[in-house]
Amino acid sequence: MSQTDLAETDVRFTLNGRPASAQVEPRTSLADCLREDLLATGTHVGCEQGVCGACTVFVDGRPTRSCITLASACEGAEVRTVEGFAEDALMARIRDAFKRHHGLQCGFCTPGMLTTAYDIVRRLPDADEARIRRELSGNLCRCTGYAGIVAAVQDVLANEPPAAEVVPLPQRRRLLPRDEQAAALALPGARPDAASSDAPAAGSFDFDEAALAGGVMLSRSVRVAASADKVWAVLSDLSAVAETIPGASLDGVDAEGVASGKVTVALGPIKAAFRGRARPVYDHEDRSGRVVGEGRDGLSRSSLRGALTFRLAEAADGEADGETSFLAIDMVYTLKGPLQQFGRPALVEEVADRLLQDTVEAIVARAGGADAPSPARRELNGLALLAAVAKALFGRLFRRW
C-alpha cells in the first residue's frame, strides 16, 4: 500500500501536561508524531525497532518505546517526554549526576537514558549496581561504556534518596483484533474514503483562527499602476488570484464558496505539495477581503495554515489620474512538521516574504494588462528563490553593521 493510500485520523492526548493533537496515518509511530507533528524533538529515534531505547518516553507513567508505539494507540493518554522534566526536581538531580560522572558523550542516547534512570530511581530506591545495570540493559550507548551512567544513578540513590514512590502502573492498553482495528479506523475523524493522505476533507470548512496565534506575520503595501477597478477585478476573482501565486493550482470551488487546490514549493531537493482548502470573503463595496486556508503535504506530513487580508484604495488626490491605486496585504501563517525544522525561522520567513512579493507583483501585472506567463504555469525556480532569499538575508545583516 502506498503512502497516499492511507487514511488519516485525529489523535489527542496530553503531552507534558498540555493538551496536544495531531492528524496521523494509522502506521505513524508515537516517536514520529512527537518529533514531526508536535516538534518535541528531545525524543531521539535510533533503531526504530524498539531495541536501542533512545526513544523512551513515559506513557501513562510507564516507560515506553515510542518508535514501536502507534500514535493512534495513545488516544487520551498522558505522554511525558524529556522536555516535560524541565522543572522536575528529581530529574534535575539525575541530570546533575550525569554531568558529574560523565554519563554522556555524544548525547544521542541521553534522553532515553535519563527517562529510564528516572524510572529506576522512582521505582527502585534500594537498587544495587547489578539491578541498575539490568534495568538499563534496554538502553544502548556506544560511547560511555555505561560506567558513568551507572555511577550517576547510584549517586542519586545514595545521596538523599527520594522517598520510595511506587507508582501503580495503569492497565495495559488492549490490542484490538484486526477486524476491530479496521472498524476503529472508521470512527469519526478518520477519512477512509479519501483519495490520498493529503486530500482535503469533504463537508463544511471550519477554520480555527486560534491556530494562527503566534504565527509569522508579513505585510506588503504597493503603489499599483492600474485603476482600482482593474485591480479589484483580479482580486475578487479567485481563479485569477490562484494563477498569480507561484506553484499554485485551483481544483475548483464548491457550492459553499470553499476552494480546493494545491501549492507546490520546490527548493532544490526539498519539494512540498500542500493540498488543502481555502475560503475567501469579499467586501465589494469597501474593496477589501480575507482568505483563510490550510493545507497539508502528504509526503512530509507538514501542515500549513494561514490568513491573508487585503484592501484596495484609490490613489491620493495628488495622484488621482484614474490609473493609480494602492494595495495593502497582510498575511499570517503557521507551519508545523518536518519542514519547519528544515531551516532557521529567518530563512522560512524570507521564503514566505519572497513568495508574497512575487504574488503581489503578478497581481499588479495582470491588472495592468501585462501579457506575461503566469507563475503558476511554470515550475517554481528554487535556485532563483534561494538566491533572492540569500540576498535579502545578507542585506539585512550588513545593514545592521
C-alpha positions as CSV (number, residue, x, y, z in Angstrom):
1,M,0.0,0.0,0.0
2,S,1.4,3.4,-1.0
3,Q,1.6,6.3,1.5
4,T,-1.0,8.2,-0.4
5,D,-3.5,5.3,0.1
6,L,-3.5,5.6,3.9
7,A,-6.3,7.5,5.6
8,E,-5.5,9.8,8.4
9,T,-7.2,10.3,11.8
10,D,-7.0,12.7,14.6
11,V,-5.3,11.6,17.8
12,R,-5.5,13.6,21.1
13,F,-3.5,13.1,24.3
14,T,-1.8,15.1,27.0
15,L,1.8,16.0,26.2
16,N,3.9,17.2,29.1
17,G,0.8,18.4,30.9
18,R,-0.8,20.2,28.0
19,P,-3.4,19.1,25.5
20,A,-2.0,18.0,22.2
21,S,-3.4,16.8,18.9
22,A,-2.2,15.7,15.5
23,Q,-3.5,14.2,12.3
24,V,-1.7,10.9,11.7
25,E,-1.8,7.9,9.5
26,P,-2.6,4.5,11.1
27,R,1.0,3.5,10.8
28,T,2.5,6.6,12.3
29,S,4.6,5.9,15.4
30,L,4.4,7.9,18.5
31,A,8.1,9.0,18.0
32,D,7.3,10.4,14.6
33,C,4.2,12.1,15.8
34,L,6.1,13.7,18.7
35,R,9.0,14.9,16.6
36,E,7.4,15.8,13.3
37,D,3.9,16.9,14.2
38,L,4.3,18.2,17.8
39,L,8.0,19.3,17.5
40,A,9.0,17.5,20.7
41,T,12.4,16.8,19.2
42,G,14.0,15.9,22.5
43,T,12.8,12.4,21.8
44,H,15.5,10.7,19.7
45,V,15.0,8.0,17.1
46,G,17.7,5.4,16.7
47,C,17.0,1.8,15.7
48,E,13.2,2.2,15.0
49,Q,12.8,-1.4,16.2
50,G,12.4,-0.9,20.0
51,V,15.9,-2.2,20.7
52,C,18.2,0.8,21.5
53,G,15.9,2.7,23.9
54,A,16.8,6.2,22.6
55,C,13.2,7.0,22.0
56,T,12.0,6.0,25.5
57,V,9.2,8.2,26.9
58,F,6.5,7.8,29.6
59,V,3.0,6.9,28.5
60,D,0.6,6.8,31.4
61,G,3.5,6.6,33.8
62,R,5.1,3.6,32.0
63,P,8.5,3.7,30.2
64,T,7.5,3.1,26.5
65,R,9.4,2.7,23.3
66,S,7.8,5.4,21.2
67,C,9.3,4.2,17.9
68,I,7.2,1.0,18.0
69,T,4.1,2.5,19.7
70,L,1.4,3.7,17.3
71,A,0.4,7.3,17.9
72,S,-3.2,6.3,17.4
73,A,-2.9,3.9,20.3
74,C,-2.2,6.8,22.7
75,E,-5.6,8.4,22.3
76,G,-6.4,10.0,25.7
77,A,-3.0,9.0,27.2
78,E,-0.6,11.0,29.4
79,V,2.6,11.3,27.4
80,R,5.8,12.8,29.0
81,T,9.0,13.3,27.1
82,V,12.4,14.6,28.2
83,E,11.1,18.2,27.7
84,G,8.4,17.5,30.3
85,F,11.1,17.1,33.0
86,A,12.5,20.6,32.7
87,E,11.2,21.7,36.1
88,D,11.2,18.3,37.8
89,A,13.4,18.3,41.0
90,L,14.3,14.6,40.7
91,M,15.3,14.9,37.1
92,A,17.4,17.9,37.9
93,R,19.4,15.7,40.4
94,I,19.7,13.0,37.8
95,R,21.0,15.4,35.1
96,D,23.5,16.9,37.6
97,A,24.7,13.4,38.5
98,F,25.1,12.5,34.7
99,K,27.2,15.6,34.3
100,R,29.5,15.0,37.3
101,H,30.0,11.3,36.5
102,H,30.5,11.9,32.7
103,G,27.4,9.8,31.9
104,L,27.2,11.1,28.4
105,Q,29.4,11.8,25.4
106,C,27.6,12.3,22.0
107,G,24.3,12.7,23.8
108,F,22.2,10.8,21.3
109,C,21.0,8.1,23.8
110,T,20.8,10.6,26.7
111,P,17.0,11.5,26.5
112,G,16.0,7.8,26.7
113,M,18.7,7.1,29.3
114,L,17.6,9.9,31.5
115,T,14.0,8.8,31.2
116,T,14.9,5.2,32.2
117,A,17.1,6.5,35.0
118,Y,14.2,8.5,36.4
119,D,12.0,5.4,36.3
120,I,14.7,3.4,38.2
121,V,15.2,6.0,40.9
122,R,11.5,6.5,41.4
123,R,10.5,2.8,41.4
124,L,13.6,1.0,42.9
125,P,15.1,3.2,45.7
126,D,17.1,0.2,47.0
127,A,18.5,-1.0,43.7
128,D,22.2,-2.1,43.8
129,E,24.6,-1.9,40.9
130,A,23.6,-5.2,39.4
131,R,19.9,-4.3,39.4
132,I,20.7,-0.9,37.9
133,R,22.6,-2.5,35.1
134,R,19.8,-4.9,34.5
135,E,17.2,-2.1,34.4
136,L,19.4,-0.1,32.0
137,S,20.1,-3.1,29.7
138,G,17.3,-1.9,27.3
139,N,19.1,1.4,26.7
140,L,22.2,1.1,24.4
141,C,25.1,3.6,24.5
142,R,28.0,3.4,22.0
143,C,30.2,6.0,23.8
144,T,30.4,5.8,27.6
145,G,30.8,2.1,28.4
146,Y,27.9,2.6,30.9
147,A,30.2,3.0,34.0
148,G,29.4,6.7,34.3
149,I,25.7,6.2,33.8
150,V,25.5,3.5,36.4
151,A,27.6,5.6,38.8
152,A,25.2,8.6,38.3
153,V,22.1,6.5,39.2
154,Q,23.9,5.1,42.2
155,D,24.9,8.7,43.3
156,V,21.2,9.8,43.2
157,L,20.1,6.8,45.1
158,A,22.8,7.1,47.7
159,N,22.7,10.8,48.4
160,E,19.4,11.9,50.0
161,P,17.5,9.1,48.3
162,P,14.0,10.2,47.4
163,A,11.1,8.6,49.2
164,A,10.0,5.4,47.5
165,E,7.3,6.4,45.1
166,V,5.9,3.2,43.8
167,V,3.5,4.4,41.1
168,P,0.9,1.9,40.3
169,L,1.1,1.1,36.6
170,P,-2.1,1.6,34.7
171,Q,-3.8,-1.3,32.9
172,R,-2.1,-2.1,29.7
173,R,-3.9,-0.9,26.6
174,R,-5.7,-3.9,25.0
175,L,-4.7,-4.6,21.4
176,L,-7.7,-4.9,19.2
177,P,-8.1,-7.8,16.8
178,R,-7.5,-6.9,13.1
179,D,-11.2,-6.6,12.3
180,E,-11.8,-4.3,15.3
181,Q,-8.8,-2.3,14.3
182,A,-10.2,-1.7,10.9
183,A,-13.5,-0.7,12.5
184,A,-11.7,1.7,14.8
185,L,-10.1,3.5,11.9
186,A,-13.5,4.2,10.5
187,L,-14.6,6.2,13.6
188,P,-15.4,9.9,13.2
189,G,-12.2,11.8,12.5
190,A,-10.8,9.3,10.1
191,R,-11.1,9.7,6.3
192,P,-11.1,6.1,4.9
193,D,-12.6,7.2,1.6
194,A,-10.0,9.9,0.9
195,A,-8.2,9.5,-2.4
196,S,-4.9,10.5,-0.8
197,S,-3.5,11.3,2.6
198,D,-3.2,15.0,1.8
199,A,-6.6,15.4,0.1
200,P,-9.0,17.9,1.7
201,A,-11.8,16.5,3.8
202,A,-15.3,16.7,2.4
203,G,-18.0,18.7,4.1
204,S,-18.0,22.1,5.8
205,F,-14.8,24.0,6.1
206,D,-14.3,25.1,9.8
207,F,-11.1,27.2,10.1
208,D,-9.7,27.6,13.6
209,E,-8.4,31.1,13.8
210,A,-6.8,30.3,17.2
211,A,-4.3,28.1,15.3
212,L,-2.7,31.2,13.9
213,A,-1.7,32.5,17.3
214,G,2.0,33.2,17.4
215,G,2.3,32.8,13.7
216,V,4.6,34.7,11.3
217,M,3.2,38.0,10.1
218,L,4.2,39.6,6.8
219,S,2.9,42.8,5.2
220,R,3.1,44.4,1.7
221,S,1.9,47.8,0.6
222,V,2.4,48.7,-3.1
223,R,1.5,51.5,-5.5
224,V,-0.2,50.0,-8.5
225,A,-0.1,51.5,-11.9
226,A,-3.6,50.4,-12.7
227,S,-7.0,51.7,-11.7
228,A,-8.7,50.4,-8.5
229,D,-11.5,48.8,-10.7
230,K,-8.9,46.8,-12.8
231,V,-7.1,45.6,-9.7
232,W,-10.3,44.7,-7.9
233,A,-11.4,42.7,-10.9
234,V,-8.4,40.4,-10.3
235,L,-8.5,40.3,-6.5
236,S,-12.2,39.4,-6.4
237,D,-11.7,36.6,-8.9
238,L,-10.4,33.5,-7.0
239,S,-9.3,31.8,-10.2
240,A,-7.3,34.8,-11.3
241,V,-5.6,35.1,-7.9
242,A,-4.7,31.4,-7.9
243,E,-2.9,32.0,-11.3
244,T,-0.8,34.7,-9.7
245,I,0.5,32.5,-6.8
246,P,3.8,30.7,-7.7
247,G,3.3,27.0,-7.9
248,A,-0.5,27.1,-7.2
249,S,-3.3,25.3,-8.9
250,L,-7.0,25.5,-8.3
251,D,-9.1,22.4,-8.5
252,G,-12.5,24.0,-8.1
253,V,-14.9,25.9,-5.8
254,D,-17.8,24.1,-4.1
255,A,-21.4,25.4,-3.5
256,E,-20.4,27.0,-0.2
257,G,-17.6,29.0,-1.9
258,V,-14.8,26.9,-0.5
259,A,-11.9,26.4,-2.9
260,S,-9.7,23.3,-3.1
261,G,-6.3,23.1,-4.7
262,K,-2.6,22.7,-4.3
263,V,0.5,24.9,-3.8
264,T,3.9,23.3,-4.7
265,V,7.1,24.8,-3.4
266,A,10.5,23.4,-4.5
267,L,13.8,24.4,-3.1
268,G,16.5,22.3,-4.6
269,P,15.9,18.7,-3.4
270,I,13.2,19.8,-0.9
271,K,9.8,19.7,-2.5
272,A,6.4,20.1,-0.8
273,A,2.9,20.0,-2.3
274,F,0.4,21.4,0.1
275,R,-3.1,20.3,-0.8
276,G,-5.9,21.8,1.1
277,R,-8.9,24.2,1.2
278,A,-9.5,27.9,1.5
279,R,-12.5,30.2,2.0
280,P,-12.5,33.8,0.6
281,V,-14.7,36.6,1.9
282,Y,-15.1,39.8,-0.2
283,D,-16.5,43.2,0.7
284,H,-17.0,44.6,-2.8
285,E,-18.2,48.0,-1.6
286,D,-15.1,48.5,0.6
287,R,-12.8,46.7,-1.9
288,S,-11.4,44.5,0.8
289,G,-11.3,40.9,1.6
290,R,-9.9,38.0,3.6
291,V,-8.9,34.5,2.7
292,V,-8.3,31.7,5.3
293,G,-7.0,28.3,4.4
294,E,-5.0,25.3,5.4
295,G,-3.1,22.6,3.6
296,R,-1.0,19.5,4.2
297,D,1.9,17.9,2.5
298,G,1.2,14.2,2.4
299,L,4.9,13.2,1.9
300,S,6.5,15.1,4.8
301,R,3.3,15.3,6.8
302,S,3.8,19.0,7.4
303,S,0.8,21.3,7.7
304,L,0.3,24.9,6.8
305,R,-2.4,27.3,8.0
306,G,-2.7,31.0,7.0
307,A,-4.9,34.0,6.6
308,L,-4.5,36.8,4.1
309,T,-6.2,40.2,4.4
310,F,-6.1,42.7,1.6
311,R,-7.5,46.1,0.9
312,L,-7.5,48.3,-2.2
313,A,-7.6,52.1,-2.0
314,E,-7.9,54.8,-4.6
315,A,-4.9,57.0,-5.2
316,A,-4.4,60.1,-3.2
317,D,-5.7,63.4,-4.5
318,G,-2.3,64.3,-5.9
319,E,-2.2,61.1,-7.9
320,A,-5.9,60.8,-8.8
321,D,-5.2,60.1,-12.5
322,G,-7.6,57.2,-12.7
323,E,-4.8,54.8,-13.4
324,T,-3.2,54.6,-9.9
325,S,-4.3,52.7,-6.8
326,F,-2.7,51.3,-3.6
327,L,-2.9,47.7,-2.4
328,A,-2.2,46.6,1.2
329,I,-1.8,42.9,2.0
330,D,-1.2,41.4,5.5
331,M,-0.5,37.7,5.9
332,V,-0.1,35.5,9.0
333,Y,0.8,31.8,8.8
334,T,1.9,28.8,10.9
335,L,4.0,25.9,9.6
336,K,4.2,22.7,11.5
337,G,6.0,19.4,10.9
338,P,9.4,18.4,9.5
339,L,9.6,21.3,7.0
340,Q,9.5,23.7,9.9
341,Q,12.7,22.1,11.2
342,F,14.4,22.2,7.8
343,G,15.8,25.7,8.2
344,R,16.1,28.6,10.5
345,P,12.9,30.7,11.2
346,A,14.5,33.7,9.4
347,L,15.0,31.6,6.3
348,V,11.4,30.4,6.3
349,E,10.2,33.9,6.7
350,E,12.3,35.2,3.9
351,V,11.0,32.5,1.6
352,A,7.4,33.3,2.5
353,D,8.1,37.0,2.1
354,R,9.6,36.5,-1.4
355,L,6.6,34.4,-2.4
356,L,4.2,37.1,-1.2
357,Q,6.2,39.7,-3.1
358,D,6.1,37.6,-6.3
359,T,2.3,37.2,-5.9
360,V,1.7,40.9,-5.5
361,E,3.8,41.7,-8.5
362,A,1.9,39.2,-10.6
363,I,-1.5,40.7,-9.5
364,V,-0.2,44.1,-10.4
365,A,1.0,42.9,-13.8
366,R,-2.3,41.1,-14.5
367,A,-4.3,44.2,-13.5
368,G,-2.2,46.3,-15.8
369,G,-2.9,44.0,-18.7
370,A,0.7,42.8,-19.0
371,D,1.0,39.7,-21.2
372,A,3.4,37.7,-19.0
373,P,3.4,33.9,-18.3
374,S,1.7,33.1,-15.0
375,P,4.0,31.9,-12.2
376,A,1.5,29.1,-11.5
377,R,2.1,27.7,-15.0
378,R,5.8,27.0,-14.5
379,E,7.9,25.2,-12.0
380,L,8.8,27.4,-9.1
381,N,12.5,28.3,-9.6
382,G,14.0,27.1,-6.4
383,L,17.6,28.3,-7.2
384,A,16.4,31.8,-8.1
385,L,14.2,31.9,-5.0
386,L,17.1,30.8,-2.8
387,A,19.4,33.4,-4.4
388,A,16.8,36.2,-3.7
389,V,16.4,35.0,-0.1
390,A,20.2,34.9,0.5
391,K,20.5,38.4,-0.9
392,A,17.8,39.7,1.4
393,L,19.3,38.0,4.5
394,F,22.8,39.3,3.7
395,G,21.3,42.7,3.0
396,R,19.7,42.8,6.5
397,L,22.9,41.6,8.1
398,F,25.1,44.3,6.5
399,R,22.5,47.0,7.3
400,R,22.8,46.1,11.0
401,W,26.6,46.7,10.8
